[in-house]
Amino acid sequence: MTAPDTTELDVITAEALNGVPHGFFARRGGVSTGIYAGLNCGPGSGDEPGAVARNRALVAARLGVAADRLLSLHQVHSALALTFDAPWRGARPQADAAVTATPGLAVGALAADCAPVLLADAQAGVVAAAHAGWRGALEGVIGATVAEMTAQGARRERIAAAVGPCISQRAYEVGPEFVERFLDEDAGYDRYFAGGAGDRAQFDLPGFCLGRLRAAGVETCAWTGHCTYADPARFFSYRRATHAGEGDYGRMLSAIRTPPI
């Protein structure tokens, strides 16, 4: 069987995760067309299922795993993190972070403005992928992911993390009720908001995720610096698709594989 051609994929990597196979996969490459054009990896989108499966197989091949060993979840904007030691059968579990310490297994997070977060303790062989939208980030998905990793043998001081392409503060305008929800949780969260027009504010999602990582004891962490909303040629964006009146949008997959033994 001919190996998939992954040469055209646009893969962003993070220095913090050096030595651990991973990638934040942008939309270039893949076989999807129309509004999904490129590497749409979202089974929950309205794209042709066969195209999504072929796109996911390209990602798996780049990571060096079989397609059925690249796991992503049915994401529900929760704070639930689950550990897996093998591919599941049937429906995807509903959760927003996947952890594994099983050699040859990769875990991923789907996003199109929300923040994908990849984490690794290379020494312990424990990796994780979390989907952090504002709700999940506020409710604690990042802390839950780190706790689940430590339950599998990772140590907080050894964990490195990267926040991938997501909507930037400049493009993320929110209303006063959004701000109040954060300030009700912690008045110090006002540092993640900048003034916008009228009663609007601009929310720093990647900065908030980095703050949650540090609060969980992860000091080696960084954002890749890519805004999904601002670059339609490179990234899918839920908010941009909504503003354009499009009926759906593609999803990008960010994934990480357990390090070589």
Buried (B, 14 or more C-beta within 10 A) or exposed (E): EEEBEBEEBBBBBBEBBEEBBBBBBBBBBBBBEEBBBBBBBBBEBBBBEEBBEBBBBBBBBBBEBEBEBBBBBEBEBBBBBBBBEEEEEEEBEEBBBBBBBBEEBBBBBBBBBBBBBBBBBBEBBBBBBBBBBBBBBBBBBBBBBBBBBBEBEBEBEBBBBBBBBBBBBEBBBBEEEBBEBBEEEEEEBEEBBEEBEEEEBBBBBBBBBBBBBBEBBBEBBBBBEBBBBBBEEBBBBBBBBEEEEEEBBBBBBBBBBBBEE
